[in-house]
Amino acid sequence: MATKIVTKNSSTASAAPTASDLVQGELAVNVTDKRLYTENASGAIVELGTNPSTIDINAGTIDGTVIGGATPAAISGTTGTFNSTVTAQKLVATNGILELDDNGSHNGVINVPASLFVNIDSDNSNTGEIFVIAKDRTSTSGGTELFKVQENGNVGIGTAAPASLLHVNDPVSGNFGGEIRVGGTGSSRVLRLFQDSVLEYGLYATGSSTVLKFGTAGSSGVGTERMRIDSSGNLLVGKTSEAFGTQGLVFRGNPSTGASLATFTRNGNNVVAFNRLNSDGSLLNFHKDGTTVGSIGSLSNHLHIGNGDTSLRFIDSLKAICPLVLSASSDAALDLGRTAERFKDLYLSGVMAAGNGSASAPSVRGTDTNTGLFFPSGGVTCFTQNGVERGRWAASGNLLVGGTADRGGRICVGGTSSTARILPQTDNVGYIGQSNFRWQALFAVNGTVQTSDEREKTEIKPTTLGLEFIKDLRPVSYKWIDGEQQDKGKDKREHQGLIAQQVAKAVEKHGIDKNAFGGLDIQKTDKYDDFHGMQYDQLIAPLIKAVQEQQDTIESLTARIAALEE
């Protein structure tokens, strides 16, 4: 009869012998797990066939699967544990799990001397397949998904449902964002992209730098800075400091007192350009507390500046600045200044053109709104006072005072007997005309009225000029060399009068200095050194004296005749 050799054994699943169960070289088998154990020289229990340095299976079968041949077959089964190196062209785990355990320390390593490819939906038999890296799970679910690649190419970090090519969530809060760091750790870290409850979304420079710089690649691979955000939150473009004299742009989020929100500096060229396409309208709008207070815009290719319907339009082709009212006609629609807010001086080298105005609203005036100049018709300029016309220059060039009827004279005074007057500013001062600028004639209804009040005279005495003086005068007839008769041309009439030089001789004959005689006016003119003029009224008293002397003679002769006749 054959001898049976039976080793120590157990049919309890997962049961294994202890050191006290075996001696060195003694065998024990778990018939349920199909695992063989022994005790080594150190007294430790080891499992035979599980810890060799290599396993190279080129033929035979495992669980009925042929090993080796032209087309190597896969090793299949419920589980497989390899504690050392496994050489195989393909490992297939159908609905299974590949566990990598570094000698029980639970670290797994995959080393690939060339490229590593992880393919999902490799048989192209399904859609919506995913590649997932997770933690705290031993199967296809549970734990926390850390990284996911979907079959449509979307990549998710911290999210189970990436909605874009790169979708990053904070794995703790689940909020969109998370943190992306580029550039190393500590002071060498140069860029952070992250979101949290305090900073929200942002792009931040960290480490020792307090400036976030943006640049482009330069020559030889050296980057060139183009823009930065400094430690105060200011955005600088084309410059590295806020210095106003340095070319570039500065935008300030919270400027200090006196600083601007934005500054633009450029050397030798346009600083800022605005270009509105196709239609007219605003180029810049200005607001105060949300209310529009002004704008700069274009109209028919011309710039205008203003607020609402109060604007100025700059027309280069006319070399003109014109008023502009966008909603209505611009002509005569805007004022320059107002009663309480006036310009100081207005300097013009050309024409000031005003509207016609009226007596109650003159075109040119001072602070008195109804006193000034107005222009009722072509060539006529009128003076108004308190809304009433007081005078005008007529289209003929004649000055009309106190009336509107042009009588043909250069000065025409209207009014009543009490108002139609021309008066000197100071009593008994002034002349009408002079020796070399004389009036040709004086027309009057009545003669001139001369002051003769005794209270206005001094050194009163009887005149010494009488009949003998009158007899020495030589009345003559004459014609003017340069004379003109009104509306008839040259004056050809014969005039009666005296010669002033002869009168002067007669005056001096009777003991009176000619320059002291009130009837003579002798002055130096452009034409003569001693131009002689006369006041004929000064001869009235001598004439009266002559008549009186003659009357005395007549009465004396009459008395003598009467006596002789008796």
matplotlib code that plots the C-alpha trace (Angstrom):
import matplotlib.pyplot as plt

x = [0.0, 1.2, 2.4, 0.5, 2.4, 0.0, 1.4, -0.2, -3.1, -6.2, -9.4, -10.1, -9.9, -7.0, -5.7, -1.8, 0.4, 2.4, 6.1, 4.9, 3.0, 6.1, 9.8, 12.4, 11.5, 8.2, 5.3, 1.8, -0.9, -4.1, -6.2, -8.9, -6.5, -4.1, -1.1, 2.0, 4.0, 7.2, 9.5, 12.9, 16.3, 15.3, 12.2, 9.9, 6.9, 7.4, 5.1, 6.7, 6.5, 5.4, 8.8, 11.2, 13.4, 11.9, 9.1, 9.6, 6.7, 7.2, 5.0, 2.4, -0.9, -2.2, -5.9, -6.1, -4.7, -1.9, 1.3, 3.8, 3.5, 3.3, 0.6, 1.1, -2.0, -3.1, -2.8, -6.3, -7.9, -9.6, -6.4, -2.7, 0.0, 3.6, 6.1, 9.0, 9.6, 6.9, 7.8, 4.9, 3.8, 0.3, -1.6, -5.3, -7.7, -11.3, -13.4, -10.4, -7.9, -4.2, -2.6, 1.0, 2.4, 6.0, 6.8, 3.8, 4.5, 1.6, 3.7, 3.3, 5.7, 5.5, 8.7, 8.7, 12.0, 10.2, 6.7, 3.8, 0.3, -2.9, -5.7, -9.4, -12.1, -9.3, -11.7, -13.8, -16.9, -18.3, -18.6, -18.2, -15.3, -13.0, -9.5, -9.6, -7.1, -8.7, -7.9, -9.5, -11.0, -10.2, -12.7, -14.4, -16.4, -16.1, -13.4, -12.5, -11.8, -8.7, -8.1, -10.3, -9.9, -13.1, -13.3, -14.3, -10.9, -12.1, -9.8, -11.1, -9.1, -11.1, -14.4, -16.2, -17.8, -15.3, -17.3, -14.4, -11.0, -9.5, -11.9, -10.3, -12.2, -11.2, -11.3, -12.3, -15.0, -16.0, -16.0, -14.7, -11.1, -8.8, -5.1, -2.6, 1.0, 3.8, 7.4, 8.5, 8.1, 8.9, 10.6, 11.1, 7.4, 6.5, 2.8, -0.3, -3.8, -6.3, -9.6, -10.6, -13.2, -11.0, -9.2, -11.7, -10.5, -7.0, -3.7, -1.0, 2.8, 4.0, 7.2, 9.6, 8.2, 5.5, 5.1, 3.2, 5.0, 3.7, 6.1, 6.8, 9.7, 12.6, 15.8, 17.9, 15.0, 15.2, 11.8, 10.9, 8.6, 5.5, 3.2, 3.1, 0.8, 2.8, 2.4, -0.2, -2.4, -1.5, -1.3, 1.8, 2.1, 5.4, 7.0, 8.2, 7.4, 4.6, 6.9, 4.8, 7.7, 8.4, 6.7, 3.9, 0.5, -0.5, -4.0, -4.6, -7.4, -7.3, -5.1, -3.9, -5.2, -4.1, -3.2, -5.2, -6.9, -4.9, -2.0, -0.7, 2.8, 4.4, 7.4, 6.9, 3.7, -0.1, -0.7, -4.3, -6.4, -10.1, -11.7, -15.5, -16.5, -19.4, -21.7, -21.5, -21.9, -19.9, -16.3, -16.0, -18.7, -18.2, -20.3, -20.7, -22.4, -23.9, -25.3, -23.8, -22.1, -20.4, -19.1, -16.7, -18.0, -18.0, -20.6, -19.9, -16.2, -15.9, -15.2, -17.7, -17.4, -20.3, -23.2, -26.6, -27.7, -24.9, -21.8, -19.1, -18.3, -14.8, -15.0, -11.5, -12.5, -14.0, -11.4, -14.4, -15.7, -19.5, -22.4, -24.0, -27.5, -28.0, -31.8, -32.6, -31.2, -27.9, -28.3, -28.8, -29.4, -26.6, -25.2, -21.6, -21.5, -24.5, -25.3, -23.7, -20.9, -19.1, -15.9, -13.4, -11.9, -12.5, -9.6, -10.4, -8.3, -11.2, -14.9, -17.4, -20.7, -23.9, -27.6, -29.9, -31.4, -34.1, -34.5, -35.6, -33.0, -29.9, -27.3, -24.4, -24.9, -23.4, -25.0, -28.1, -30.0, -32.0, -29.3, -26.8, -26.7, -29.0, -29.2, -32.8, -31.9, -28.9, -26.5, -28.4, -26.9, -29.1, -28.5, -31.1, -31.5, -33.8, -35.5, -36.1, -34.2, -32.2, -30.2, -29.0, -26.5, -28.7, -27.7, -26.8, -24.1, -26.1, -26.3, -29.9, -30.4, -33.8, -35.6, -35.6, -36.3, -33.2, -33.3, -30.2, -27.8, -24.9, -26.3, -30.0, -31.5, -35.1, -37.4, -39.3, -38.2, -36.9, -35.1, -33.9, -30.7, -27.0, -25.3, -21.6, -20.6, -19.5, -21.2, -19.4, -16.8, -16.3, -16.8, -18.8, -16.1, -12.8, -10.9, -9.6, -12.7, -15.7, -19.3, -20.6, -23.9, -26.2, -29.9, -32.3, -35.8, -34.6, -31.2, -28.7, -29.2, -26.1, -25.6, -25.8, -26.6, -24.9, -24.1, -22.0, -19.9, -17.1, -15.2, -18.4, -17.8, -19.1, -17.6, -15.2, -16.0, -18.7, -19.4, -15.8, -14.9, -17.9, -16.9, -13.4, -14.9, -15.0, -18.0, -17.3, -18.9, -17.0, -17.2, -15.7, -12.7, -13.6, -17.3, -20.2, -23.9, -26.1, -27.2, -26.0, -22.3, -19.8, -21.1, -21.0, -23.1, -21.9, -21.6, -21.6, -19.3, -16.1, -12.4, -11.1, -7.6, -9.1, -11.3, -8.1, -6.5, -9.6, -9.7, -6.0, -6.5, -9.0, -6.6, -7.7, -5.3, -6.6, -5.9, -7.9, -10.9, -13.7, -14.9, -11.7, -10.4, -6.8, -5.3, -2.4, -3.7, -2.2, -2.8, -2.0, 0.0, -2.6, -5.9, -8.5, -12.1, -14.8, -17.8, -20.1, -22.2, -19.4, -20.1, -23.7, -22.6, -20.4, -23.2, -25.6, -23.1, -22.7, -26.5, -26.7, -23.9, -25.7, -29.0, -27.3, -26.0, -29.4, -31.2, -28.6, -29.0, -32.7, -32.7, -30.5, -32.7, -35.8, -34.1, -33.1, -36.6, -38.0]
y = [0.0, 3.5, 5.7, 9.0, 12.1, 14.7, 18.1, 20.4, 22.1, 24.3, 24.7, 28.1, 31.0, 33.4, 31.2, 31.1, 29.1, 30.8, 30.2, 27.9, 25.7, 24.7, 23.9, 24.8, 23.1, 21.8, 22.5, 23.8, 24.4, 26.4, 24.2, 26.8, 29.7, 27.3, 28.8, 26.9, 28.0, 26.9, 28.2, 29.6, 29.4, 32.6, 31.1, 33.3, 31.9, 32.5, 31.8, 29.6, 30.9, 34.5, 36.3, 35.1, 37.7, 37.1, 35.1, 34.3, 32.2, 31.1, 28.0, 26.0, 27.2, 29.1, 28.4, 26.7, 29.7, 28.9, 30.8, 31.5, 31.0, 33.4, 35.4, 35.6, 35.3, 37.4, 36.2, 36.3, 35.5, 37.0, 38.5, 38.3, 39.4, 40.1, 41.0, 41.6, 42.2, 41.0, 40.9, 40.8, 42.4, 43.0, 43.0, 42.7, 43.3, 42.9, 45.0, 44.5, 46.5, 46.8, 47.5, 48.6, 48.1, 48.9, 46.1, 46.8, 50.5, 51.3, 53.3, 52.4, 53.3, 53.0, 53.5, 53.8, 54.1, 55.8, 57.2, 56.3, 56.2, 55.8, 55.2, 55.4, 53.8, 52.0, 49.8, 52.9, 51.1, 53.7, 57.4, 59.4, 57.4, 59.1, 58.9, 59.7, 60.2, 60.0, 59.6, 57.6, 55.0, 51.4, 51.1, 53.2, 55.2, 56.7, 59.0, 62.2, 62.7, 64.9, 64.8, 63.8, 63.7, 63.3, 61.6, 65.0, 66.5, 68.5, 68.3, 68.8, 69.4, 69.3, 68.7, 65.6, 67.4, 69.6, 72.1, 73.5, 72.5, 73.3, 73.5, 74.0, 73.9, 74.3, 70.6, 71.7, 74.3, 73.1, 76.7, 77.4, 78.6, 76.8, 77.8, 77.4, 78.2, 78.6, 79.2, 77.2, 77.7, 80.4, 83.5, 82.0, 81.6, 84.2, 83.6, 82.4, 82.0, 81.3, 82.1, 82.1, 83.7, 86.8, 87.5, 86.0, 85.6, 86.9, 86.8, 87.5, 87.7, 86.1, 85.4, 88.3, 90.4, 93.0, 93.8, 91.7, 92.1, 91.3, 91.0, 89.6, 87.5, 89.6, 88.9, 85.9, 84.6, 87.5, 88.8, 92.5, 94.0, 95.7, 96.3, 95.9, 96.2, 97.7, 97.2, 100.1, 98.4, 100.9, 99.7, 100.9, 100.4, 101.1, 102.4, 101.1, 104.0, 106.6, 109.5, 112.0, 113.0, 109.4, 108.2, 105.6, 105.1, 105.0, 103.9, 104.3, 102.4, 104.5, 107.6, 109.8, 113.4, 115.4, 112.4, 111.5, 108.2, 108.1, 109.9, 109.6, 110.8, 110.6, 112.4, 114.3, 112.7, 112.4, 111.4, 110.1, 109.5, 108.8, 107.6, 107.3, 105.3, 105.9, 108.2, 111.6, 111.8, 111.8, 110.9, 111.4, 111.8, 113.4, 112.6, 113.8, 111.4, 109.6, 112.8, 113.9, 117.3, 117.5, 115.8, 116.1, 114.9, 115.2, 116.8, 116.8, 116.1, 119.0, 118.9, 120.2, 120.6, 121.3, 120.0, 119.2, 122.1, 124.4, 123.7, 125.2, 123.9, 124.3, 124.6, 124.5, 125.2, 128.6, 129.3, 129.8, 128.9, 128.7, 128.1, 124.7, 123.6, 120.0, 119.9, 123.1, 125.9, 127.2, 130.7, 133.4, 130.6, 130.9, 133.7, 134.3, 135.0, 136.4, 139.4, 138.1, 136.2, 138.3, 138.1, 140.8, 141.9, 141.0, 141.5, 141.5, 142.4, 142.2, 142.8, 142.4, 141.6, 141.8, 141.3, 144.2, 144.5, 147.1, 150.1, 148.0, 145.2, 146.8, 144.6, 146.3, 147.4, 147.5, 146.2, 148.2, 145.9, 148.5, 151.2, 150.8, 150.5, 148.9, 148.7, 149.0, 148.9, 148.9, 151.7, 153.0, 153.0, 154.1, 155.1, 154.0, 154.9, 153.1, 151.6, 154.9, 155.9, 159.1, 159.5, 157.9, 158.0, 157.8, 155.9, 159.3, 159.7, 162.5, 162.6, 162.8, 163.8, 163.6, 162.5, 160.1, 162.6, 163.2, 166.9, 166.7, 168.3, 166.6, 167.3, 167.4, 168.1, 167.3, 167.9, 171.0, 174.5, 173.4, 170.3, 171.0, 172.8, 172.5, 173.7, 174.1, 171.9, 175.0, 178.4, 181.1, 178.6, 177.5, 178.5, 177.4, 177.2, 179.1, 181.5, 178.8, 176.6, 178.8, 178.2, 179.6, 180.9, 180.8, 180.5, 181.5, 182.7, 185.2, 186.8, 185.7, 186.5, 187.9, 188.4, 192.1, 191.9, 194.7, 192.2, 190.3, 193.3, 195.4, 198.6, 200.1, 203.6, 205.6, 204.6, 207.0, 205.7, 207.8, 209.8, 210.5, 206.8, 205.8, 208.4, 206.8, 203.4, 202.6, 200.4, 198.3, 195.7, 192.5, 188.8, 185.8, 184.2, 180.8, 180.9, 178.6, 179.4, 176.7, 174.2, 176.5, 176.0, 178.9, 182.0, 184.8, 187.3, 190.8, 191.2, 194.4, 195.0, 196.3, 195.3, 194.2, 195.6, 199.0, 198.9, 198.0, 201.2, 203.3, 201.8, 202.6, 206.1, 206.8, 205.5, 201.9, 199.0, 196.8, 193.6, 195.0, 195.9, 193.3, 193.8, 192.3, 188.8, 188.4, 184.9, 182.9, 180.2, 177.7, 180.1, 183.5, 184.7, 187.4, 186.3, 189.1, 188.5, 190.8, 190.9, 193.4, 193.6, 195.5, 198.4, 198.8, 201.0, 203.3, 203.6, 204.5, 207.0, 208.5, 208.9, 210.5, 213.0, 213.7, 214.1, 216.6, 218.5, 218.4, 219.7, 222.5, 223.6, 223.4, 225.7, 228.2, 228.2, 228.7, 231.7, 233.3, 232.9, 234.8]
z = [0.0, -0.9, 1.9, 2.3, 3.3, 4.8, 5.7, 8.3, 6.7, 7.2, 5.3, 6.9, 4.4, 5.1, 7.9, 8.2, 10.6, 13.3, 14.3, 17.1, 14.7, 12.5, 12.7, 10.1, 6.8, 8.0, 5.5, 6.0, 3.4, 3.3, 1.0, 0.6, -0.3, -2.1, -0.3, 1.0, 4.1, 6.0, 8.7, 7.7, 9.6, 11.5, 12.8, 10.7, 8.7, 4.9, 2.0, -0.6, -4.3, -3.5, -2.9, -5.6, -7.3, -10.7, -12.3, -15.9, -17.2, -20.8, -21.0, -19.2, -17.8, -15.0, -14.1, -17.6, -19.5, -21.9, -21.1, -23.9, -27.6, -30.5, -28.8, -25.1, -23.1, -20.2, -16.6, -15.3, -12.0, -9.0, -7.5, -8.1, -5.7, -6.9, -4.3, -6.7, -10.4, -12.9, -16.6, -18.9, -22.2, -21.0, -17.6, -18.0, -15.1, -16.2, -13.7, -11.4, -9.4, -9.8, -6.5, -6.1, -2.6, -1.8, 0.7, 2.8, 3.2, 0.9, -1.6, -5.3, -8.0, -11.8, -13.7, -17.5, -19.4, -22.3, -22.9, -20.7, -22.3, -20.3, -22.7, -21.9, -24.1, -25.9, -27.9, -28.9, -27.8, -25.5, -24.8, -21.7, -20.3, -17.8, -16.3, -12.5, -9.8, -6.3, -2.7, 0.2, -2.2, -3.2, -6.0, -8.7, -6.1, -2.7, -1.3, -3.1, -6.8, -7.2, -10.9, -13.8, -17.6, -19.6, -23.0, -24.5, -23.4, -20.3, -17.3, -13.8, -10.7, -7.5, -9.4, -10.6, -13.5, -15.4, -17.6, -19.6, -20.9, -17.5, -14.6, -11.2, -7.9, -4.3, -3.2, 0.3, -0.3, -3.7, -5.0, -8.5, -8.4, -6.1, -6.4, -9.2, -8.3, -10.9, -10.2, -7.3, -3.6, -1.0, -2.2, -5.7, -6.3, -9.0, -9.8, -8.1, -9.5, -6.8, -5.1, -1.5, 0.8, 1.3, -1.9, -4.3, -7.9, -8.5, -10.2, -7.6, -7.3, -4.1, -2.3, -1.8, -4.8, -4.2, -7.9, -10.4, -13.8, -17.3, -20.2, -23.6, -24.9, -26.0, -27.9, -26.9, -24.9, -22.3, -21.4, -21.6, -19.0, -20.6, -17.7, -13.9, -10.9, -8.0, -4.3, -4.1, -6.6, -9.4, -13.0, -14.8, -18.6, -20.3, -17.2, -13.8, -11.5, -11.1, -12.1, -14.1, -16.3, -17.4, -20.6, -20.0, -18.5, -14.8, -13.6, -9.8, -8.1, -4.9, -5.5, -2.7, -2.3, -5.2, -7.4, -10.5, -11.3, -14.5, -16.1, -19.6, -20.6, -24.0, -25.6, -28.9, -30.1, -29.5, -25.9, -26.2, -29.4, -29.6, -32.8, -33.2, -36.3, -38.8, -36.8, -35.0, -31.3, -28.0, -27.9, -24.1, -21.5, -18.1, -15.0, -11.4, -9.1, -12.1, -13.7, -17.0, -16.7, -20.1, -23.2, -26.0, -29.3, -33.1, -35.5, -39.2, -38.6, -36.2, -32.5, -30.0, -26.2, -23.9, -21.8, -23.3, -25.5, -24.4, -26.5, -28.5, -32.0, -33.5, -37.3, -38.8, -42.3, -41.2, -38.5, -36.2, -32.8, -33.0, -30.5, -30.8, -29.7, -30.6, -30.2, -32.1, -34.2, -32.9, -34.2, -31.5, -28.9, -26.4, -24.2, -23.3, -19.6, -17.7, -15.5, -12.3, -14.0, -16.6, -18.5, -17.6, -20.9, -24.6, -27.0, -30.7, -33.7, -36.1, -36.2, -33.4, -35.1, -33.0, -33.7, -34.4, -31.0, -30.0, -27.9, -24.9, -25.6, -27.2, -28.8, -27.1, -23.5, -20.1, -16.9, -17.6, -19.8, -21.7, -22.2, -25.1, -28.9, -31.3, -35.1, -36.4, -40.1, -42.5, -41.8, -38.8, -35.3, -32.4, -28.8, -26.2, -22.6, -20.2, -23.2, -25.0, -28.1, -27.5, -30.7, -33.9, -36.7, -39.8, -42.9, -44.4, -41.7, -40.0, -36.2, -35.0, -31.3, -29.7, -32.9, -35.8, -38.7, -40.9, -41.9, -44.0, -41.5, -40.0, -36.6, -36.1, -32.7, -31.9, -29.0, -27.7, -27.0, -23.6, -24.8, -28.4, -27.3, -27.8, -24.6, -23.4, -20.6, -18.6, -18.7, -20.6, -21.9, -25.5, -29.1, -32.1, -34.7, -34.7, -36.9, -39.2, -39.0, -39.5, -40.0, -43.3, -42.1, -39.1, -39.7, -36.9, -36.4, -33.9, -33.4, -30.9, -27.3, -25.6, -21.9, -21.0, -17.3, -15.4, -12.6, -15.0, -16.0, -14.5, -15.2, -16.8, -18.4, -21.4, -24.7, -26.3, -29.8, -31.4, -34.6, -35.4, -35.1, -37.3, -39.8, -40.0, -40.9, -44.5, -45.5, -48.6, -50.8, -51.7, -52.8, -51.1, -52.7, -51.2, -50.5, -51.1, -51.2, -49.7, -52.3, -55.1, -55.3, -55.3, -53.6, -56.3, -54.4, -53.4, -49.7, -47.6, -44.6, -43.3, -43.6, -40.2, -40.8, -41.6, -38.5, -36.5, -37.7, -36.9, -33.4, -32.7, -34.2, -31.4, -28.7, -28.3, -28.8, -31.6, -29.6, -26.7, -28.8, -28.4, -31.9, -33.4, -33.1, -34.3, -34.2, -35.8, -38.1, -40.5, -43.3, -41.7, -38.8, -38.0, -39.2, -38.6, -37.6, -36.4, -34.1, -35.7, -32.6, -31.0, -33.4, -32.1, -29.1, -31.2, -33.7, -30.9, -29.6, -33.1, -33.5, -30.1, -31.0, -34.3, -32.4, -30.1, -33.1, -34.8, -31.7, -31.3, -34.9, -34.7, -31.6, -33.4, -36.5, -34.3, -32.7, -36.0, -37.3, -34.4]

ax = plt.figure().add_subplot(projection="3d")
ax.plot(x, y, z, "-o")
ax.set_aspect("equal")
plt.show()
